[in-house]
């Protein structure tokens, strides 16, 4: 992929945005894992923990990018990513099961393990957005991870104050998921031969995910309102 082409920069921006929109959980884990440490030690735990997490995530994403070249796995990855896009809109996990580390290395280990366990969504999403381009994966993570580490609190506050950002993120994930499916070589007779069908399918998935998430959130809000009354 040529860096002078607009598609390269659009894909890179897509990867960075996906990393940021899915970073809320990771930011919470970082804070919880290091909360019992002295302030100076907290900074070291966060830095070392995220370095380890980034190395693991880059390796995992490279593996997934390679796996997505196997027939039908683009479809499987796309379906998983559709579920992740829906989960982003409806998930309300409070992370009470994340234990705080009492020493520097225990906190670092907690951050790495928790990020690896929770990072499947990021890995699949970034691999799909990268269009099998390893360089994009590495560049995107190198740009977005420092933002996550030092700006995650601000980003979480923004998503809390402006919920529509989450819907934009979910739409981006839904687009990436549906685009992955349309890129499957075994479905080329459907989407490759009829490009319009690809855009109709992508639009259908994006609207479906957003509508399903919106209706689910309304249902939950209605139940909460009835309970409080």
C-alpha positions as CSV (number, residue, x, y, z in Angstrom):
1,X,0.0,0.0,0.0
2,X,1.5,3.3,-1.1
3,X,1.7,6.0,1.6
4,X,1.0,8.6,-1.0
5,X,-2.5,7.2,-1.6
6,X,-5.5,8.4,0.2
7,X,-6.6,4.9,1.0
8,X,-3.5,4.4,3.1
9,X,-4.2,7.4,5.3
10,X,-7.9,6.6,5.5
11,X,-7.1,3.1,6.7
12,X,-4.6,4.4,9.2
13,X,-7.1,6.9,10.6
14,X,-9.7,4.0,10.8
15,X,-7.2,1.9,12.8
16,X,-6.4,4.7,15.2
17,X,-10.1,5.5,15.7
18,X,-11.0,1.9,16.3
19,X,-8.2,1.6,18.9
20,X,-9.4,4.7,20.7
21,X,-13.1,3.8,20.7
22,X,-12.3,0.3,22.0
23,X,-9.8,1.6,24.5
24,X,-12.3,2.5,27.3
25,X,-12.1,-1.0,28.9
26,X,-8.3,-1.0,28.6
27,X,-8.0,2.4,30.2
28,X,-10.3,1.3,33.1
29,X,-8.1,-1.9,33.6
30,X,-5.0,0.2,33.7
31,X,-6.4,2.5,36.4
32,X,-7.8,-0.4,38.5
33,X,-4.6,-2.5,38.2
34,X,-2.3,0.4,39.4
35,X,-4.6,2.2,41.8
36,X,-2.9,0.9,45.0
37,X,0.6,1.8,44.0
38,X,2.4,5.1,44.9
39,X,2.0,7.7,42.2
40,X,5.6,7.4,40.8
41,X,5.3,3.6,40.7
42,X,1.9,3.9,39.0
43,X,3.5,5.6,36.1
44,X,6.1,2.8,35.7
45,X,3.5,0.1,36.0
46,X,1.4,1.8,33.3
47,X,4.4,2.3,31.0
48,X,5.8,-1.3,31.4
49,X,2.4,-2.9,31.4
50,X,1.3,-1.1,28.2
51,X,4.7,-1.9,26.5
52,X,4.1,-5.6,27.2
53,X,0.5,-5.4,26.1
54,X,1.4,-3.6,22.8
55,X,4.0,-6.2,21.9
56,X,1.5,-9.0,22.5
57,X,-1.2,-7.2,20.6
58,X,1.0,-6.5,17.6
59,X,2.0,-10.2,17.5
60,X,-1.6,-11.3,17.8
61,X,-2.8,-8.9,15.1
62,X,0.0,-10.0,12.7
63,X,-1.2,-13.6,13.3
64,X,-4.8,-12.7,12.7
65,X,-3.9,-10.7,9.5
66,X,-2.2,-13.8,8.2
67,X,-5.1,-16.1,9.3
68,X,-7.6,-13.8,7.4
69,X,-6.0,-14.9,4.2
70,X,-7.4,-18.4,4.7
71,X,-10.7,-18.9,2.8
72,X,-13.9,-18.0,4.6
73,X,-12.0,-16.5,7.7
74,X,-12.7,-13.0,6.5
75,X,-16.4,-13.9,6.8
76,X,-15.9,-15.4,10.3
77,X,-13.9,-12.3,11.4
78,X,-16.5,-10.0,10.0
79,X,-19.3,-11.8,11.9
80,X,-17.3,-11.6,15.1
81,X,-16.7,-7.9,14.5
82,X,-20.4,-7.3,14.0
83,X,-21.0,-8.8,17.4
84,X,-18.3,-6.6,18.8
85,X,-19.9,-3.5,17.3
86,X,-23.2,-4.4,18.9
87,X,-21.5,-5.1,22.2
88,X,-19.8,-1.7,22.2
89,X,-23.3,-0.1,22.2
90,X,-24.8,-2.3,24.9
91,X,-22.0,-3.4,27.2
92,X,-22.1,-2.1,30.8
93,X,-19.4,-4.1,32.4
94,X,-18.1,-2.5,35.7
95,X,-14.9,-4.5,35.8
96,X,-15.2,-5.3,39.5
97,X,-13.2,-8.5,38.9
98,X,-10.0,-6.6,38.1
99,X,-7.7,-6.9,41.1
100,X,-5.3,-4.0,42.0
101,X,-1.6,-5.0,42.1
102,X,0.2,-4.4,45.3
103,X,3.7,-4.2,43.7
104,X,5.1,-2.8,40.5
105,X,5.4,-6.2,38.7
106,X,2.1,-7.6,39.9
107,X,0.4,-4.5,38.5
108,X,2.3,-4.8,35.3
109,X,1.3,-8.5,35.0
110,X,-2.3,-7.6,35.7
111,X,-2.3,-5.0,33.0
112,X,-0.7,-7.3,30.4
113,X,-3.0,-10.3,31.2
114,X,-6.2,-8.3,31.3
115,X,-5.3,-6.4,28.1
116,X,-4.6,-9.7,26.3
117,X,-7.9,-11.2,27.6
118,X,-9.9,-8.1,26.6
119,X,-8.0,-7.3,23.4
120,X,-9.6,-9.8,21.1
121,X,-12.0,-7.1,19.8
122,X,-9.2,-4.7,19.1
123,X,-7.1,-7.4,17.3
124,X,-9.9,-8.5,15.0
125,X,-11.0,-4.9,14.3
126,X,-7.5,-3.6,13.5
127,X,-6.7,-6.7,11.4
128,X,-9.8,-6.1,9.4
129,X,-9.2,-2.4,9.0
130,X,-5.6,-2.9,7.9
131,X,-6.6,-4.8,4.8
132,X,-3.8,-7.4,5.4
133,X,-1.1,-4.6,5.7
134,X,1.2,-5.3,8.6
135,X,2.8,-1.9,8.4
136,X,-0.5,-0.2,9.0
137,X,-1.1,-2.3,12.1
138,X,2.3,-1.3,13.7
139,X,2.0,2.4,12.8
140,X,-1.6,2.6,14.0
141,X,-0.8,1.0,17.3
142,X,2.3,3.1,17.9
143,X,0.2,6.2,17.4
144,X,-2.9,5.2,19.3
145,X,-1.4,3.4,22.3
146,X,0.4,6.5,23.7
147,X,-2.9,8.4,23.3
148,X,-4.7,5.6,25.2
149,X,-2.2,5.7,28.0
150,X,-2.0,9.4,28.6
151,X,-5.3,10.5,27.1
152,X,-7.7,7.7,28.0
153,X,-9.3,9.5,30.9
154,X,-10.2,12.5,28.7
155,X,-11.5,10.2,26.0
156,X,-13.7,8.3,28.5
157,X,-15.1,11.6,29.8
158,X,-15.9,12.6,26.2
159,X,-17.7,9.4,25.4
160,X,-19.7,9.8,28.7
161,X,-20.6,13.3,27.9
162,X,-21.3,12.7,24.2
163,X,-22.8,9.2,23.8
164,X,-23.1,9.7,20.1
165,X,-19.3,9.1,19.8
166,X,-19.9,5.5,20.8
167,X,-22.5,5.2,18.0
168,X,-20.0,6.6,15.5
169,X,-17.4,4.1,16.7
170,X,-19.9,1.2,16.4
171,X,-20.8,2.4,12.9
172,X,-17.1,2.3,12.0
173,X,-16.7,-1.2,13.4
174,X,-19.9,-2.3,11.5
175,X,-18.5,-0.8,8.3
176,X,-15.1,-2.6,8.8
177,X,-16.9,-5.9,9.6
178,X,-19.2,-5.8,6.5
179,X,-16.3,-4.6,4.3
180,X,-14.3,-7.6,5.5
181,X,-17.1,-10.0,4.4
182,X,-17.5,-8.4,1.0
183,X,-13.7,-8.8,0.5
184,X,-14.0,-12.6,0.9
185,X,-12.7,-14.1,-2.3
186,X,-15.2,-17.0,-2.1
187,X,-18.0,-14.4,-2.3
188,X,-16.5,-12.6,-5.3
189,X,-19.3,-13.8,-7.6
190,X,-21.8,-11.9,-5.4
191,X,-20.0,-8.8,-4.3
192,X,-17.1,-8.6,-6.8
193,X,-19.4,-8.9,-9.8
194,X,-21.9,-6.5,-8.4
195,X,-20.3,-3.6,-6.5
196,X,-23.6,-2.0,-5.7
197,X,-24.6,-5.1,-3.7
198,X,-21.5,-4.6,-1.6
199,X,-22.6,-1.1,-0.6
200,X,-26.2,-2.2,0.0
201,X,-24.9,-5.0,2.3
202,X,-22.6,-2.6,4.1
203,X,-25.3,-0.1,4.7
204,X,-27.7,-2.9,5.8
205,X,-25.2,-4.1,8.4
206,X,-24.4,-0.6,9.7
207,X,-28.0,0.4,10.1
208,X,-28.9,-3.0,11.6
209,X,-26.2,-2.8,14.3
210,X,-27.0,0.8,15.2
211,X,-30.7,0.2,15.3
212,X,-30.4,-3.0,17.4
213,X,-28.1,-1.3,19.8
214,X,-30.4,1.7,20.1
215,X,-33.5,-0.4,20.7
216,X,-31.6,-2.6,23.3
217,X,-30.4,0.5,25.2
218,X,-34.0,2.0,25.2
219,X,-35.3,-1.3,26.5
220,X,-32.7,-1.4,29.3
221,X,-33.4,2.3,30.1
222,X,-37.1,1.6,30.3
223,X,-36.6,-1.3,32.7
224,X,-34.3,0.8,34.9
225,X,-36.8,3.6,35.0
226,X,-39.6,1.2,36.0
227,X,-37.4,-0.3,38.8
228,X,-36.5,3.2,40.2
229,X,-40.2,4.1,40.2
